[in-house]
Amino acid sequence: MKVTLAGFNIDKNLIDELPKGTIATPETISAAYARISRDPRDVPELRTEAREQVKKARRSNKAIVFGMSHHSVAEHAYFNFDILQISRLALEELEARRIGAAYTEKSQRYITLQGDFVSPKEFDKEDAKRFQELVKFQNDFYLNNLQKLTDHQFVSNPHLATSSYKAARKGTSEKMNRAKNTLEGWAKEDARYALSLATQAQLGLSFNARTLEHAIRTMRYSNLAECRELSQKLFDVTKDVAPSLIILTDPDEFQKAFKIELQDDNFKFTRNNLKRYIGSIINKYYGKLSEDLPEILEEEYEKLILSNNIDLNIAAAIIHNNSKLPVEDAFRLATSILSDENSDKEFFKEALKYISAFDSISREFELTGDLKFELVVSASNFAQLKRHRLMTLLAQDYDPTLGITIPASIKVIGAENELNEVCRRSEKLYYEFLPKYGKAAEYCLTNAHRRRVLIAANPRELYHFSRLREDEHAQWDIKETAGRMMKLAKKVAPLSFMLSGGKDKFEKMKKEKYRSKE
């Protein structure tokens, strides 16, 4: 057996120091690997040829990846990006990609925020000024209550506070004082519930070429100007490095290469068309919804939907994801449509109307036989939930009618009314902006505001979610959600989930379950 390191990511500054005339591109790896199945030569020889003949490698990529539709070859090429000055709202759209992607964010839990925010380009001059005033009001809550929340954590957790004081007396640096950092982190994560979804974030982002191409194409037609700008910037910094692997992002190059027009209708029209279409069928059927429902188990904000009807599940997911209906009404409406001979085929035709040969079917089609949950979560909770990318996760727009999530610590320090006022003013501007700016009005909302989320996950994915989010180190908001979700899951599959729970409790749980064997 031979194992050869074919390549790895290195810093762009080192690439820039290569001898003049050197073409450094991950396309050569993709081109070499694409030939493995049909070329008798050994892989190192194929890589050598690709490096020495980059133009030929690019032609090969275009022919194999797009001409033959072997898109997986593009997954061998990886790109790393530093993303700065992006809003939390745009971050949600960027991080919607699950496979071939890695994200590491600057945490609002560990970093003290300074009030930096993105000013949406959609807002006119007068509204931008009103928005800035709102953000200052939101940020003032954070800055004015951070120390009070920190003091509360020290009082409420005397064991950790004692460890913090002892470490400080021993001369441990602030950075290495873990107990102190933990207590301050808990305070920061609760203070942030007042912060706007326009608050700036930073992250390290890694995409393979296939995922990068999909991100650029999707965000090019986003309802947020910020995401459209991000799409263009991702294209601009990669188009000369690996043009053959992201050719679906460039209509002109695509037409030159394949003599046909690039079909972007799926990205341009599908989502907005579905929102309009769902709105019309709600008006048509809402007064005469079917009473038939799958079995639904409930906890406080969590619902587990028991249904294995594939067409029904997909139709309900499409309705839920393109409206603000609760899951019961989404299933009732889907049942009404599918029982109507004139509407059932029309519904799915509308959902697939703009799909081309190069497009993947939408994620709603994943929502079939797994465990299906509807959750109502805060933006702060969703920021963590969205990281579980192997789940099918479909989020509605933020909906102030669902209320807000208030951390217990904020109630204890007497700042509940103050946070309520921050959210009230945020909602007021949101509702004023919504008819004018659509999706961009959500920049006004805070981390405390909520949305409905539809999730499908198999037991293996739920075990991973439970291990991480029911653990003692998990943030309290998502920890409560995970606990209630798993309580529902155990009702329908008590044997399968007998060892689910936070990793900190695993050994104890296992001993209890296997005690009869001793």
C-alpha positions in Angstrom: 0.0 0.0 0.0 1.2 3.5 -0.8 -0.3 6.7 0.7 0.7 10.0 -0.8 -0.3 13.4 0.4 -1.6 15.0 -2.9 -2.2 18.5 -1.5 -3.6 20.5 1.4 -4.8 24.0 2.1 -2.1 26.6 2.6 -2.3 30.3 3.4 -2.9 32.4 0.3 0.0 34.6 1.2 2.4 31.6 0.7 0.8 30.9 -2.7 1.5 34.5 -3.8 5.2 33.9 -3.1 5.4 31.1 -5.7 7.7 31.8 -8.7 6.2 34.2 -11.3 4.2 32.3 -13.9 3.2 29.5 -11.6 -0.5 28.8 -11.8 -1.7 27.6 -8.4 -5.1 26.2 -8.6 -7.0 23.3 -7.0 -8.4 22.5 -10.4 -5.5 20.3 -11.2 -6.4 17.9 -8.3 -10.0 17.7 -9.6 -8.9 17.1 -13.2 -6.4 14.4 -12.2 -8.9 12.5 -10.0 -11.6 12.9 -12.6 -9.4 10.8 -15.0 -8.8 7.9 -12.6 -11.7 5.8 -13.7 -10.7 5.8 -17.4 -6.9 6.4 -17.6 -4.6 3.5 -17.0 -1.8 5.7 -15.6 -1.1 5.9 -11.9 -2.6 8.9 -10.0 0.7 10.7 -9.3 1.4 10.7 -13.0 -2.1 12.1 -13.7 -1.5 14.9 -11.2 1.8 15.8 -12.7 0.3 16.2 -16.1 -2.5 18.3 -14.8 -0.1 20.6 -13.0 2.0 21.1 -16.1 -1.0 21.6 -18.4 -3.5 23.7 -16.5 -5.4 24.8 -19.6 -5.9 21.2 -20.5 -6.9 20.4 -16.9 -9.6 23.1 -17.1 -11.0 21.8 -20.3 -11.1 18.4 -18.8 -13.0 19.6 -15.7 -15.6 21.4 -17.9 -16.1 18.3 -19.9 -16.3 15.9 -17.0 -17.9 17.9 -14.3 -20.5 19.6 -16.5 -20.6 17.8 -19.8 -20.9 14.4 -18.1 -22.6 15.8 -14.9 -20.0 14.2 -12.6 -20.2 17.1 -10.2 -18.6 15.2 -7.3 -15.2 15.7 -9.0 -15.5 19.4 -7.9 -15.6 18.3 -4.3 -11.9 17.6 -4.4 -11.1 21.3 -4.6 -11.4 23.3 -1.4 -11.4 27.0 -0.6 -11.0 28.9 2.6 -12.5 32.4 3.2 -12.2 35.0 5.9 -15.6 36.6 6.2 -15.8 39.9 8.1 -18.5 42.6 8.7 -21.4 40.2 7.9 -24.7 40.4 9.8 -26.1 37.6 11.9 -29.1 37.6 9.5 -27.0 37.1 6.4 -24.9 34.5 8.2 -28.0 32.3 8.5 -28.4 32.3 4.7 -24.7 31.7 4.1 -24.6 28.7 6.5 -27.6 27.0 5.0 -25.2 24.7 3.1 -24.5 21.5 5.0 -22.2 19.2 3.0 -18.8 20.2 1.8 -18.8 23.2 4.2 -17.1 24.2 7.5 -17.8 27.3 9.6 -16.2 28.7 12.6 -17.7 31.9 14.0 -16.4 34.5 16.3 -18.6 33.7 19.3 -21.0 36.2 21.0 -20.5 34.0 24.0 -16.7 34.5 24.4 -16.2 37.9 22.8 -17.5 41.2 24.4 -19.3 42.9 21.6 -18.7 46.6 20.8 -21.9 47.4 19.1 -20.8 47.0 15.4 -23.6 46.4 13.0 -24.5 46.2 9.3 -26.6 49.0 7.9 -28.9 47.4 5.3 -28.6 48.9 1.9 -32.3 48.5 1.3 -33.2 51.2 3.8 -33.5 54.8 2.5 -31.7 57.6 4.3 -34.4 58.5 6.7 -35.2 54.9 7.6 -31.5 54.1 8.0 -31.3 56.8 10.6 -34.3 55.4 12.5 -32.7 51.9 12.3 -29.4 53.2 13.7 -31.3 54.7 16.7 -33.0 51.4 17.3 -29.7 49.5 17.2 -28.2 52.0 19.7 -31.1 51.4 22.0 -30.6 47.6 21.7 -26.8 47.9 22.2 -27.3 50.1 25.3 -29.2 47.2 26.9 -26.3 44.9 26.3 -23.7 47.3 27.6 -25.7 48.5 30.6 -26.6 45.1 31.8 -23.5 43.0 31.1 -21.8 43.7 34.4 -25.1 43.1 36.3 -25.5 39.7 34.6 -21.8 38.9 35.3 -22.3 39.7 39.0 -25.4 37.5 39.0 -23.5 34.5 37.5 -20.8 34.9 40.2 -23.4 34.9 43.0 -25.4 32.0 41.5 -22.4 29.8 40.9 -20.2 30.1 44.1 -18.1 27.0 43.3 -17.0 28.5 39.9 -16.6 31.9 41.5 -14.3 30.5 44.1 -12.2 28.8 41.5 -12.0 32.0 39.6 -10.8 34.0 42.6 -8.2 31.3 43.5 -6.9 31.2 39.9 -6.6 35.0 40.0 -4.7 35.0 43.3 -2.2 32.4 41.8 -1.5 34.8 39.0 -3.4 33.0 36.3 -3.9 35.2 33.3 -7.4 36.5 32.4 -7.2 34.4 29.2 -6.4 31.2 31.0 -8.8 31.7 34.0 -11.4 29.2 32.8 -13.8 29.6 35.7 -13.9 33.4 35.2 -14.3 33.0 31.4 -17.2 30.6 31.9 -19.1 32.9 34.2 -18.5 35.9 32.0 -19.5 33.9 28.9 -22.8 33.0 30.5 -23.5 36.7 31.1 -22.6 37.6 27.6 -24.8 35.0 26.0 -27.8 36.2 28.0 -27.1 39.9 27.4 -27.0 39.3 23.6 -30.8 38.5 23.5 -31.4 42.2 23.1 -29.0 42.6 20.1 -30.1 43.1 16.6 -29.9 40.5 13.8 -27.9 43.2 12.0 -25.0 42.8 14.6 -21.7 42.1 12.8 -20.1 38.7 12.9 -16.9 37.2 11.6 -16.1 33.6 10.6 -13.7 31.3 8.9 -15.5 29.6 6.0 -14.4 26.5 4.0 -16.3 25.3 0.9 -15.5 22.7 -1.6 -16.0 23.9 -5.2 -19.4 22.3 -5.6 -20.7 23.8 -2.5 -19.2 27.2 -3.3 -20.9 27.2 -6.7 -24.2 26.4 -5.1 -23.8 29.2 -2.5 -22.9 31.8 -5.2 -25.9 30.8 -7.4 -28.4 30.7 -4.5 -27.4 34.0 -2.9 -27.1 35.8 -6.2 -30.9 36.0 -6.1 -31.4 36.5 -2.3 -34.0 38.8 -1.0 -31.2 40.5 1.0 -28.9 42.9 -0.7 -26.2 41.9 1.7 -26.3 38.3 0.5 -26.3 39.3 -3.1 -23.2 41.4 -2.4 -21.6 38.4 -0.6 -22.4 36.2 -3.6 -20.6 38.6 -6.0 -17.6 38.9 -3.7 -17.2 35.1 -3.4 -17.4 34.9 -7.2 -14.9 37.7 -7.7 -12.2 36.1 -5.5 -12.5 32.6 -7.0 -13.4 33.1 -10.6 -9.7 33.4 -11.7 -8.4 30.7 -9.4 -10.8 27.9 -10.4 -13.0 29.0 -13.3 -13.6 25.4 -14.6 -15.1 24.3 -11.3 -17.6 27.2 -10.7 -18.6 27.7 -14.3 -22.3 27.5 -13.3 -21.8 30.8 -11.6 -20.9 32.6 -14.8 -23.6 32.6 -17.5 -21.3 34.0 -20.2 -18.5 31.4 -19.7 -21.1 28.7 -19.5 -22.6 29.7 -22.8 -19.1 29.8 -24.4 -18.2 26.4 -23.2 -21.5 24.5 -23.8 -23.2 26.6 -26.5 -26.4 26.7 -24.4 -27.9 29.3 -22.1 -27.4 28.8 -18.4 -30.8 28.3 -16.7 -30.9 30.2 -13.4 -34.7 30.3 -13.2 -34.7 27.9 -10.2 -32.6 30.4 -8.2 -34.3 33.5 -9.5 -38.0 32.5 -9.2 -38.7 29.3 -7.2 -38.7 30.7 -3.6 -40.6 33.9 -4.4 -43.0 32.1 -6.7 -43.8 29.5 -4.0 -44.4 32.2 -1.4 -47.0 33.8 -3.7 -48.5 30.5 -4.7 -48.8 29.2 -1.1 -50.5 32.6 -0.2 -53.0 32.0 -3.0 -53.9 28.4 -1.9 -54.2 29.5 1.7 -56.8 32.0 0.6 -58.5 29.3 -1.5 -58.6 26.5 1.1 -58.2 28.2 4.5 -62.0 28.3 5.3 -62.4 24.6 4.4 -59.3 22.9 5.7 -59.3 19.1 6.1 -59.7 17.9 9.7 -57.4 15.0 9.0 -54.1 15.2 10.8 -51.2 12.9 11.5 -50.6 12.2 15.1 -48.7 15.1 16.8 -47.1 14.9 20.2 -46.4 18.2 22.0 -44.1 19.7 24.6 -43.9 23.5 25.4 -42.6 24.8 22.1 -41.8 21.5 20.4 -44.0 19.2 18.3 -43.2 15.7 17.0 -45.1 14.8 13.8 -45.8 11.1 13.2 -46.4 10.7 9.5 -44.9 8.4 6.8 -47.0 9.6 3.9 -44.2 10.8 1.6 -46.3 13.1 -0.7 -48.1 14.6 2.3 -44.9 15.2 4.2 -43.3 17.0 1.3 -46.3 19.1 0.5 -46.7 20.1 4.2 -43.0 21.0 4.3 -43.3 23.2 1.2 -46.3 25.0 2.7 -44.6 25.4 6.1 -41.4 26.7 4.7 -43.1 29.3 2.5 -45.6 30.6 5.0 -45.9 31.4 8.7 -48.5 28.6 9.3 -48.1 26.3 12.3 -47.4 22.7 11.3 -51.0 21.5 12.0 -52.4 24.0 9.4 -49.6 23.1 7.0 -50.7 19.4 7.2 -54.4 20.2 7.0 -53.8 22.4 3.9 -51.6 19.7 2.3 -54.3 17.1 3.0 -56.9 19.3 1.4 -54.8 19.9 -1.7 -53.8 16.2 -2.2 -57.4 15.1 -1.9 -58.4 17.6 -4.7 -57.9 15.9 -8.1 -57.5 19.3 -9.7 -54.9 20.6 -7.3 -52.7 17.8 -6.3 -50.6 17.6 -9.5 -50.7 21.3 -9.9 -49.2 21.8 -6.5 -46.1 19.7 -7.2 -45.8 21.1 -10.7 -45.6 24.5 -9.2 -43.0 23.4 -6.7 -40.8 21.9 -9.5 -41.6 24.6 -12.1 -38.2 26.1 -12.5 -35.9 23.1 -11.9 -33.3 22.5 -14.6 -31.1 19.6 -15.4 -28.2 21.1 -13.3 -30.4 21.8 -10.2 -30.9 19.8 -7.1 -34.4 19.2 -5.8 -35.2 21.5 -2.9 -34.6 20.4 0.7 -38.3 20.0 1.5 -38.2 16.7 -0.4 -36.0 15.3 2.4 -38.9 15.5 4.9 -40.2 12.0 4.5 -39.9 9.2 7.0 -37.6 10.5 9.7 -38.7 11.9 13.0 -40.3 15.3 12.2 -40.4 18.1 14.7 -41.8 21.6 14.7 -39.9 24.0 17.0 -40.4 27.6 18.1 -37.0 29.0 18.8 -35.3 32.3 19.5 -32.7 33.7 17.1 -30.1 32.9 19.7 -31.2 29.3 19.9 -31.4 29.1 16.1 -27.8 30.3 15.7 -26.8 27.0 17.4 -29.5 24.8 15.9 -28.5 25.7 12.3 -25.0 24.1 12.9 -26.6 20.7 12.9 -26.5 20.6 9.2 -27.2 16.9 8.6 -30.7 17.4 9.9 -33.3 18.6 7.4 -33.9 22.1 8.8 -36.5 24.4 7.3 -36.9 27.8 9.0 -39.8 30.2 8.5 -39.2 33.9 8.5 -39.0 35.5 12.0 -42.4 36.1 13.4 -42.8 38.6 16.3 -46.3 37.2 17.0 -44.5 34.1 18.5 -43.2 36.3 21.4 -39.7 36.5 22.7 -37.4 34.4 24.8 -36.2 36.1 28.0 -33.2 34.5 29.8 -33.9 33.8 33.5 -30.9 35.8 34.5 -32.4 39.0 33.0 -35.5 38.5 35.1 -33.4 38.0 38.2 -31.5 41.3 37.8 -34.7 43.1 37.2 -34.1 43.9 33.5 -37.1 42.0 32.0 -39.2 45.1 31.4 -36.2 46.8 29.8 -35.7 43.9 27.4 -39.4 43.9 26.7 -39.2 47.6 25.7 -36.2 46.9 23.5 -38.2 44.2 21.7 -41.4 46.3 21.5 -39.5 49.1 19.8 -37.8 46.6 17.5 -41.1 45.1 16.5 -42.6 48.5 15.9 -39.9 49.4 13.4 -40.1 45.9 11.9 -43.8 46.2 11.1 -43.3 49.7 9.6 -40.4 48.4 7.4 -42.0 45.1 6.4 -44.3 46.5 3.6 -41.4 48.6 2.2 -38.4 46.3 2.6 -39.7 42.7 3.0 -37.1 40.3 4.4 -34.7 43.2 5.2 -37.1 44.3 7.9 -35.8 41.4 10.0 -32.6 43.3 10.6 -34.7 45.2 13.2 -35.4 42.2 15.3 -33.3 40.8 18.1 -31.8 37.5 19.2 -34.8 37.2 21.6 -37.3 37.0 18.7 -38.6 33.7 17.5 -39.4 31.7 14.4 -40.9 28.3 13.6 -38.5 25.6 12.4 -39.4 22.3 10.8 -36.8 19.5 11.4 -36.5 15.9 10.1 -33.8 13.8 11.6 -33.1 10.1 11.9 -32.2 8.6 15.3 -28.5 8.6 14.6 -28.6 12.4 14.0 -30.8 12.9 17.1 -28.3 11.0 19.2 -25.5 13.4 18.1 -27.8 16.4 18.8 -28.7 15.1 22.2 -25.1 14.3 23.2 -24.0 17.9 22.4 -27.0 20.0 23.3 -28.2 18.2 26.5 -24.7 18.3 27.9 -23.9 20.4 31.0 -21.9 22.8 28.9 -24.7 23.5 26.4 -26.3 26.9 26.3 -29.4 26.9 28.3 -31.9 27.9 25.5 -31.0 25.1 23.1 -30.5 22.7 26.0 -34.1 23.1 27.0 -35.2 22.7 23.4 -33.1 19.5 23.0 -34.4 18.1 26.3 -38.1 18.5 25.3 -37.4 17.1 21.8 -35.8 14.0 23.2 -38.6 13.6 25.7 -41.0 13.4 22.7 -38.7 11.1 20.8 -38.5 8.7 23.8 -42.3 8.5 23.8 -42.4 6.9 20.4 -39.1 5.0 20.5 -38.1 4.4 24.1 -35.8 1.5 23.3 -34.0 3.2 20.4 -33.3 6.3 22.5 -32.6 4.6 25.8 -29.0 6.1 25.9 -29.8 9.5 24.5 -28.8 12.5 26.7 -25.8 14.8 27.3 -22.4 13.3 27.1 -21.7 14.3 30.7 -24.4 11.9 31.8 -23.6 9.0 29.5 -21.7 6.8 31.8 -24.2 7.1 34.6 -27.1 6.5 32.2 -25.4 3.4 30.8 -24.7 1.9 34.2 -28.4 2.4 35.2 -29.6 0.8 32.1 -27.3 -2.2 32.4 -27.4 -2.6 36.2 -29.5 -5.7 35.9 -26.5 -7.4 34.1 -24.2 -6.9 37.0 
